[in-house]
Amino acid sequence: MPGTRTKLLALTTASALGALLAVVATPAAEANDGQRATTTDAALLAHAKKVAPLNAVANALGEQGRGTFADTYSDLHVDEEGGFVTLFATDSTRAAKLVAAAKHAHPTIDTALIRVQNAAYSRKVLDREIDKIFPLGAVKDASKEVYYGAAPKADGSGITVEVKPSALQRVKARGNRLDGIPVTYVPGKIKTAASWRWNDSRPQIGGDVLVGNARKSGYVAQCTGGIAAENSHGRDYLITAAHCFPNGAGVYGEGGSTPGHWTGSHGKYFGKVTSTKDGWDAQLIDSGLYNGKGFNSDEADTPTGKWYAVNNVAYSYKGQRVCQDGARSFYNHKGVPCDITTSNDDYRYRIQWADGSLHNVRGVQGKGSYCGTEGDSGGLVFVVNDSRRRQARGIVSAGNGPGEIEWTEATDILHSFGLKLNPHQ
């Protein structure tokens, strides 16, 4: 532990995507985010057009599955290459009614894209059992905890539970069912939290660099701005990862004229952390300003110096591709990673904050050739709607090497804080 000298927080292994000490060559300074862009990479636009009908179907089905038809809904798989959406449900008659209700609520969806497949258990039943062994939030006595993660099986046939490796055989000996539900035990790993795009002037947006005192005393954390939102009075907040800064901490831009050098120096003041939801790995930075003057619902994308409006929000489902605008990836010449495919849309995992505390989180897991790195924590996870708009899916939370990433979902986060997106400008 350092004395009075401030150090960068540098943690390794499978991590919530935070800071490193390494210095790399960086792009030219992005002194401001510039202006909203009206063009997007042609390949991304083509993909957005291709999957738009599938996403519309998935969103409509998921809406019913989380509501009136929770008794039969189990899962959704979006096959972006095959061009269809598979609905997993426990009852074929109820499934047909679910599809009809989705069509009634959203008349423009194409129900011919839907395939229905039987599932043994509803998501509601599986989640209820997972909640018993893996409740969200702070872990009170880590010495007694053996479960490191949990998720429903992709076909609704049971549960997969990640277990502390040293306890795996002991847990397996108890049997392969939880309250009658089949369970598969696999070795797990705690996600170790540590905690960078350049904008040091208001309003800040998704993808901007955040710097502030870390949860570990005497250290500095560096994260990425994620979801910009407002309350019913129009007060501006920026949402980043909960493991980044303690409540009450001041949050700043990155100081200096050469972004991406990870010096940890404070730039201009952004706001103060006022609230944390550790089960969603999310925290609020209060700007003290209103109507988009402090934070505005846009995200820093490419080309450099441009931004895009983030004006709608949705859940993610298996098979859907997403992007994330983590600042560290940008300054490591990875641009905006967009080849991330949702592999698990209801994933519980354990994360360790810099102060050593453990927290159970519920989110989504994605995989790809490159998904992110330390310093991307809090960055916006999104999909491209068109050349002007982006859809918020969540914020970057954790990872396990460059090929895996976890994020928590924007809809859940906004609901938990009682906020909405604020794309004013």
Phi, psi and omega per residue, in radians:
M1 nan 2.242 -3.119
P2 -1.281 2.874 3.068
G3 -1.496 -2.093 -3.103
T4 -1.424 -0.270 -3.102
R5 -1.333 2.255 3.136
T6 -1.389 2.378 3.092
K7 -2.138 2.783 2.986
L8 -1.263 2.505 3.047
L9 -1.399 2.055 -3.081
A10 -2.282 1.780 3.100
L11 -2.077 2.702 -3.078
T12 -2.138 -2.898 -3.101
T13 1.264 -2.947 3.096
A14 -0.997 2.166 -2.883
S15 -2.479 2.688 2.796
A16 -1.197 2.401 -2.751
L17 -1.362 1.670 -2.991
G18 -2.076 -2.673 -2.935
A19 -1.632 2.680 3.003
L20 -2.202 2.875 -3.130
L21 -1.534 -0.273 -3.037
A22 -1.063 2.528 3.070
V23 -1.892 2.264 -3.120
V24 -2.220 2.840 3.046
A25 -1.125 2.448 -3.039
T26 -2.255 2.806 3.064
P27 -1.187 3.001 3.077
A28 -1.066 2.653 -3.087
A29 -1.037 2.408 3.061
E30 -1.825 1.412 -2.981
A31 -1.063 -0.592 3.039
N32 -2.413 2.842 3.137
D33 -1.311 -0.196 3.042
G34 1.537 -2.107 -3.097
Q35 -2.442 2.837 3.110
R36 -1.095 2.356 -3.100
A37 -1.522 2.693 3.093
T38 -2.060 0.081 3.113
T39 -2.249 2.649 3.123
T40 -2.448 2.652 3.101
D41 -0.804 2.306 -3.044
A42 -1.041 -0.645 -3.136
A43 -1.143 -0.714 3.114
L44 -1.151 -0.683 3.108
L45 -1.133 -0.719 3.121
A46 -1.095 -0.722 3.111
H47 -1.149 -0.742 3.133
A48 -1.033 -0.736 3.124
K49 -1.146 -0.694 -3.111
K50 -1.128 -0.745 -3.013
V51 -1.647 -0.101 -3.107
A52 -0.950 -0.792 3.108
P53 -1.111 -0.626 3.120
L54 -1.175 -0.772 3.132
N55 -1.112 -0.652 3.115
A56 -1.105 -0.732 3.107
V57 -1.125 -0.817 -3.119
A58 -1.061 -0.788 -3.136
N59 -1.085 -0.703 -3.130
A60 -1.182 -0.754 3.113
L61 -1.163 -0.765 3.136
G62 -1.084 -0.639 3.106
E63 -1.038 -0.781 3.111
Q64 -1.242 -0.642 -3.123
G65 -1.174 -0.518 3.098
R66 -1.494 -0.108 -3.084
G67 -2.081 -1.945 -3.011
T68 -1.016 -0.542 -3.031
F69 -1.878 0.499 3.106
A70 -1.089 -0.381 -3.132
D71 -1.237 -0.344 -3.109
T72 -2.127 -0.406 -3.112
Y73 -1.173 2.340 3.114
S74 -2.088 -0.843 -3.080
D75 -2.913 2.945 3.033
L76 -2.323 2.421 2.998
H77 -2.168 2.217 3.100
V78 -1.789 2.051 3.090
D79 -1.703 1.651 -3.062
E80 -1.213 -0.504 3.112
E81 -1.407 -0.761 3.141
G82 -1.294 -0.460 3.087
G83 1.482 0.651 3.080
F84 -2.621 2.887 3.124
V85 -2.103 2.218 3.101
T86 -1.711 2.148 3.060
L87 -1.737 2.076 3.065
F88 -1.634 2.167 -3.075
A89 -2.516 2.680 -3.061
T90 -1.504 -0.247 -3.081
D91 -2.489 2.142 -3.043
S92 -1.155 -0.624 3.135
T93 -1.176 -0.802 3.100
R94 -1.141 -0.595 3.119
A95 -1.101 -0.730 3.118
A96 -1.090 -0.684 3.113
K97 -1.197 -0.632 3.079
L98 -1.050 -0.807 3.133
V99 -1.087 -0.741 3.133
A100 -1.105 -0.693 3.129
A101 -1.169 -0.662 3.098
A102 -1.121 -0.717 3.117
K103 -1.156 -0.680 3.129
H104 -1.129 -0.721 -3.115
A105 -1.306 -0.527 -3.107
H106 -2.332 1.386 -2.994
P107 -1.024 -0.389 -3.061
T108 -1.454 -0.143 -3.133
I109 -1.219 2.643 -3.131
D110 -1.724 1.765 -3.097
T111 -1.230 -0.228 3.075
A112 -1.170 -0.260 3.126
L113 -1.451 -0.056 -3.008
I114 -1.684 2.316 2.965
R115 -2.017 2.400 3.136
V116 -1.926 2.314 3.141
Q117 -2.311 2.472 -3.092
N118 -1.250 2.487 3.055
A119 -2.240 2.565 -3.107
A120 -1.281 -0.619 -3.044
Y121 -2.324 2.542 3.056
S122 -1.340 2.771 3.079
R123 -1.074 -0.616 3.135
K124 -1.043 -0.777 3.135
V125 -1.184 -0.784 -3.128
L126 -1.131 -0.739 3.131
D127 -1.113 -0.636 -3.136
R128 -1.075 -0.709 3.111
E129 -1.257 -0.655 3.110
I130 -1.133 -0.673 3.134
D131 -1.043 -0.549 -3.109
K132 -1.176 -0.659 -3.076
I133 -1.751 -0.259 -3.049
F134 -2.459 1.139 3.121
P135 -1.184 2.555 -3.116
L136 -1.293 2.713 3.062
G137 1.831 -2.883 -3.048
A138 -1.149 2.484 3.080
V139 -1.587 2.033 -3.019
K140 -1.283 -0.751 -3.111
D141 -2.306 1.541 -3.045
A142 -1.099 -0.447 -3.099
S143 -1.128 -0.416 -3.112
K144 -1.718 -0.121 -3.044
E145 -1.528 2.271 3.118
V146 -2.023 -0.223 -3.112
Y147 -1.631 2.212 -3.108
Y148 -1.881 -0.228 3.141
G149 -3.039 2.840 3.125
A150 -2.838 2.623 3.129
A151 -2.817 2.602 3.000
P152 -1.134 2.568 3.044
K153 -1.174 2.656 -3.003
A154 -1.036 -0.515 -3.105
D155 -1.782 0.154 3.119
G156 1.308 0.326 -3.076
S157 -1.559 -0.089 -3.118
G158 2.889 -2.670 -3.035
I159 -2.288 2.492 2.957
T160 -1.894 2.248 -3.111
V161 -2.115 2.223 3.077
E162 -1.555 2.257 -2.978
V163 -2.118 2.567 2.984
K164 -0.898 2.154 -3.017
P165 -0.919 -0.707 -3.110
S166 -1.192 -0.287 -3.134
A167 -1.852 0.052 -3.000
L168 -1.051 -0.870 -3.101
Q169 -1.134 -0.667 3.128
R170 -1.113 -0.732 3.137
V171 -1.196 -0.718 3.120
K172 -1.058 -0.588 -3.111
A173 -1.143 -0.334 3.131
R174 -1.288 -0.242 -3.122
G175 2.057 2.963 -3.053
N176 -1.935 0.543 3.086
R177 -2.454 2.550 3.029
L178 -2.106 1.947 -3.072
D179 0.863 0.712 3.090
G180 1.530 -0.172 -3.124
I181 -1.575 2.264 3.113
P182 -1.047 2.386 -3.134
V183 -2.334 2.405 3.066
T184 -1.934 2.162 3.133
Y185 -1.717 2.290 3.130
V186 -2.321 2.696 3.096
P187 -1.151 2.473 -3.109
G188 -2.147 3.135 -3.131
K189 -2.556 2.420 3.057
I190 -1.312 2.366 3.055
K191 -1.383 2.087 -3.078
T192 -1.564 2.116 -3.062
A193 -1.509 2.335 2.884
A194 -2.425 2.944 -3.101
S195 -2.384 nan nan
W196 nan nan nan
R197 nan 2.799 -2.936
W198 -1.861 2.093 2.926
N199 -2.851 2.067 -3.072
D200 -2.036 0.393 3.115
S201 -2.392 2.647 -3.093
R202 -1.352 2.650 -0.054
P203 -1.471 2.534 3.040
Q204 -1.406 2.715 -3.059
I205 -2.442 3.116 3.092
G206 -1.080 2.320 -3.136
G207 1.768 -0.129 -3.136
D208 -1.389 2.668 -3.140
V209 -1.275 2.354 3.066
L210 -2.116 2.380 3.116
V211 -2.333 2.439 3.092
G212 -3.044 3.022 3.097
N213 -1.070 2.399 -3.095
A214 -1.433 2.988 3.049
R215 -1.229 -0.275 3.055
K216 -1.693 2.101 -3.026
S217 -0.969 2.353 3.097
G218 1.498 0.047 -3.116
Y219 -2.024 2.773 3.084
V220 -1.944 2.363 3.082
A221 -1.859 2.538 3.074
Q222 -2.205 2.151 -3.131
C223 -2.331 -2.960 -3.101
T224 -2.169 2.460 3.052
G225 -1.188 2.478 -3.082
G226 -2.040 -1.722 -3.055
I227 -1.631 2.155 3.006
A228 -1.648 2.297 -3.019
A229 -2.565 3.072 3.133
E230 -2.524 2.764 3.047
N231 -1.605 -2.996 -3.064
S232 -1.172 -0.275 3.108
H233 -1.695 0.022 3.119
G234 1.492 0.231 3.137
R235 -1.331 2.352 -2.998
D236 -1.538 2.344 3.054
Y237 -2.322 2.633 3.009
L238 -2.056 2.301 -3.108
I239 -1.799 2.227 3.028
T240 -2.297 -3.013 -3.064
A241 -1.296 2.445 -3.087
A242 -1.108 -0.487 -3.088
H243 -1.360 -0.025 -3.058
C244 -1.319 -1.012 -2.976
F245 -2.321 2.625 3.074
P246 -1.327 2.755 3.052
N247 -1.019 2.397 -3.130
G248 1.590 -0.189 -3.113
A249 -1.248 2.478 2.980
G250 -1.391 2.460 -3.132
V251 -2.065 2.399 -3.014
Y252 -2.288 2.931 2.923
G253 -1.364 3.052 3.080
E254 -1.428 2.134 -3.118
G255 -1.310 2.782 3.111
G256 1.709 2.967 -3.046
S257 -1.732 -0.014 -3.104
T258 -2.165 1.481 -3.119
P259 -1.096 2.669 3.106
G260 1.592 0.061 3.095
H261 -1.631 -0.092 3.041
W262 0.917 0.915 3.120
T263 -1.434 -0.342 -3.102
G264 1.355 0.097 -3.129
S265 -1.319 2.477 -3.102
H266 -1.380 2.327 3.010
G267 -1.726 -2.423 -3.123
K268 -1.266 2.604 -3.108
Y269 -1.269 2.318 3.122
F270 -1.758 -0.798 -3.063
G271 2.917 -2.974 -3.072
K272 -2.158 2.458 3.086
V273 -1.240 2.145 -3.059
T274 -2.067 -0.271 -3.092
S275 -2.763 2.544 -3.115
T276 -2.358 2.399 3.012
K277 -2.098 1.626 -3.008
D278 -1.200 -0.478 3.104
G279 -1.146 -0.381 3.056
W280 -1.880 0.088 -3.068
D281 0.825 0.927 -3.061
A282 -2.412 2.518 3.066
Q283 -2.485 2.707 -3.115
L284 -1.754 2.330 2.945
I285 -1.871 2.067 -3.078
D286 -1.618 2.077 -3.134
S287 -1.354 -0.398 -3.024
G288 1.356 0.048 -3.097
L289 -2.015 3.056 -3.012
Y290 -2.311 2.745 2.949
N291 0.983 0.768 3.049
G292 1.422 0.114 -3.135
K293 -1.334 -0.503 -3.128
G294 -1.691 -0.980 3.089
F295 -2.274 2.494 -3.107
N296 -2.324 2.486 -3.022
S297 -1.354 1.373 3.018
D298 -2.353 3.015 3.030
E299 -2.440 2.479 -3.133
A300 -1.333 2.066 -3.054
D301 -2.181 -2.690 3.059
T302 -1.987 2.614 0.063
P303 -1.277 2.862 3.139
T304 -0.937 2.415 3.114
G305 1.520 0.114 3.125
K306 -2.080 2.769 3.022
W307 -2.446 2.919 -3.091
Y308 -2.268 2.494 3.134
A309 -1.219 2.344 3.021
V310 -1.888 1.739 -2.962
N311 -2.154 0.175 3.061
N312 -2.631 2.878 -2.976
V313 -2.497 2.588 3.131
A314 -2.767 2.836 3.006
Y315 -1.355 2.855 3.033
S316 -1.828 2.572 3.114
Y317 -2.249 2.740 -3.106
K318 -0.917 2.364 3.087
G319 1.641 -0.278 3.139
Q320 -1.392 2.490 3.084
R321 -1.650 2.500 3.129
V322 -2.340 2.962 3.027
C323 -2.086 2.873 2.995
Q324 -2.535 2.512 -2.993
D325 -1.889 0.621 3.095
G326 -0.943 2.340 -3.027
A327 -1.226 -0.618 -3.129
R328 -1.102 -0.767 3.099
S329 -1.022 -0.715 3.138
F330 -1.053 -0.835 -3.093
Y331 -1.345 -0.183 3.007
N332 -1.623 0.291 3.075
H333 1.157 0.463 3.048
K334 -1.694 -0.037 3.124
G335 1.115 -2.410 3.074
V336 -1.905 1.778 -3.090
P337 -1.063 2.198 -3.106
C338 -2.222 -0.022 3.140
D339 -1.697 0.939 -3.121
I340 -1.967 2.092 -3.115
T341 -1.864 2.277 3.107
T342 -1.112 2.086 -3.138
S343 -1.822 -0.387 3.140
N344 -2.647 2.057 -3.034
D345 -1.709 0.173 3.064
D346 -2.658 1.437 -2.967
Y347 -2.092 2.162 3.031
R348 -1.698 2.367 3.130
Y349 -2.575 2.753 -3.132
R350 -1.829 2.365 -3.089
I351 -2.211 2.490 3.114
Q352 -1.864 2.176 3.101
W353 -1.392 2.916 -3.100
A354 -1.107 -0.400 3.119
D355 -1.458 0.061 3.107
G356 1.618 -0.220 -3.124
S357 -1.265 2.649 -3.125
L358 -1.912 2.496 -3.081
H359 -2.477 2.351 3.068
N360 -1.539 2.300 -3.027
V361 -2.206 2.573 3.059
R362 -2.034 2.190 -3.113
G363 -2.808 -2.515 -3.033
V364 -2.299 2.556 3.095
Q365 -1.995 2.400 3.091
G366 -2.293 2.704 -3.132
K367 -2.379 2.737 -3.136
G368 3.093 3.105 -3.132
S369 -1.149 -0.601 3.021
Y370 -2.585 2.126 -3.098
C371 -1.981 -0.500 -3.104
G372 2.833 -3.102 -3.098
T373 -2.702 3.087 3.096
E374 -0.999 2.422 -3.099
G375 1.767 -0.199 3.115
D376 -1.509 -0.144 -3.091
S377 -0.859 2.293 3.118
G378 1.560 -0.253 -3.127
G379 -1.050 2.643 -3.104
L380 -1.257 2.271 2.938
V381 -1.693 2.251 -2.979
F382 -2.638 2.958 2.950
V383 -2.183 2.726 3.119
V384 -1.468 2.125 3.012
N385 -1.480 -0.846 3.120
D386 -2.848 -2.839 -3.037
S387 -1.243 -0.151 -3.099
R388 -2.117 -0.430 -2.939
R389 -2.131 2.620 3.057
R390 -2.198 2.644 3.107
Q391 -1.904 2.167 3.142
A392 -1.276 2.301 3.047
R393 -1.986 -0.427 3.140
G394 2.864 -2.837 3.081
I395 -2.254 2.554 -3.141
V396 -1.123 2.318 -3.114
S397 -2.084 -0.947 -2.990
A398 -2.631 3.095 3.118
G399 -2.888 3.017 3.107
N400 -2.470 1.346 -3.017
G401 1.449 3.032 -3.058
P402 -1.206 -0.270 -3.058
G403 -1.649 0.035 -3.124
E404 -2.432 2.492 3.130
I405 -2.542 2.575 3.003
E406 -2.067 2.454 3.025
W407 -2.381 2.710 3.046
T408 -1.783 2.628 -2.865
E409 -1.506 2.390 -3.056
A410 -1.048 -0.731 -3.119
T411 -1.047 -0.793 3.137
D412 -1.142 -0.749 -3.115
I413 -1.097 -0.887 -3.127
L414 -1.048 -0.727 3.135
H415 -1.117 -0.717 -3.092
S416 -1.138 -0.559 3.121
F417 -1.624 -0.150 -3.088
G418 1.196 0.696 -3.077
L419 -2.094 2.969 3.022
K420 -2.409 2.820 3.091
L421 -1.084 2.658 -3.115
N422 -2.297 1.127 -3.139
P423 -1.386 1.322 -3.031
H424 -1.392 -0.606 -2.949
Q425 -1.894 nan nan
